[in-house]
Amino acid sequence: MDLSVNINGVKLANPVMTASGTFGYAAEYKNLVNLNGLGAIVVKGLSLEPSTGNPSPRVVETACGLLNAVGLENVGVKVFIRDKLPFLRTLIPPVFVNIYGKKIEEYGELASIINTLDEIAGIEVNISCPNVTAGGAAFGVDPASAAKVVEQVRQCTSKHVMVKLSPNVTDIVQIAKAVEDAGADSISLINTLTGLAIDSETFKPLLANVTGGLSGAAIKPIALRMVWQVAKSVKIPVVGIGGISTATDALEFIIAGASAVQVGTAVLVDPDCLERIIKGIGLFLKRKGFSSLDEIRGKLQI
């Protein structure tokens, strides 16, 4: 059964990728997951300098999901290259480095540094970050700002550029088209939805940051709708994210038009789900008499 995927030049043995922020730098899962059996690995978001993230508490379980305000804690790109990259070099699947910046120029600097790393297949650009120079707005909620970030990254790297979109927008298709025109090679969506949890006994928010990003099963229907809308509106590949924990979940995203999927919150609960999803996709194709994912991709019947 052929589960391989080609995401605009990056070849994956199967369509199952890890989602940034939930898989560390891969070494954390080496005793839990067959890393070389994955389609691709996306590491934790990197910034130019180390970041301690937000104060605790910063993770809260919700009905059918997880609310987090970790704040993109990371070791910084220099430490990543020194301490994390050596292990990633030993792995077979393509590795994507997720990057974020507070200013457009920081995205460019990061892209330039990562461009020198032969072991890295591509960059996933997180445009759901606060834009310090624009009153705290996220780059990803405005088509013009989103395009500027992607243009900057595109100028600084020859590697594959995947752009991760925020769902906290009015028109996701408009943002997707803007980043496609700016030079993105692929699009991943969705990032987390903004949410709030309250302690009724104390009348205080459960997160120190007050609000956080909602992920997990609760956001799957929204993610599916947005992936479907974007996949039929752009020419570049789309990677689906949001509430995927089973092969059926992954197949729904592929039928909606996704070339591949990323699994995030489910891995925190059950790392074995990655292997089951890959195996389940193959069993589904065999049962249905399909020989490859191309036969089901984007085949949603309306």
Helices and strands as residue ranges (DSSP letters): E 5-7, E 10-12, E 16-18, G 27-29, G 35-37, E 41-46, E 59-62, E 65-68, H 77-79, I 80-84, H 85-88, E 95-99, H 104-114, E 122-126, G 132-134, G 139-141, H 143-156, E 160-164, H 172-181, E 186-189, E 193-196, E 198-199, E 204-205, E 211-215, G 217-219, H 220-231, E 238-241, H 247-256, E 260-263, H 265-269, H 273-288, G 293-295
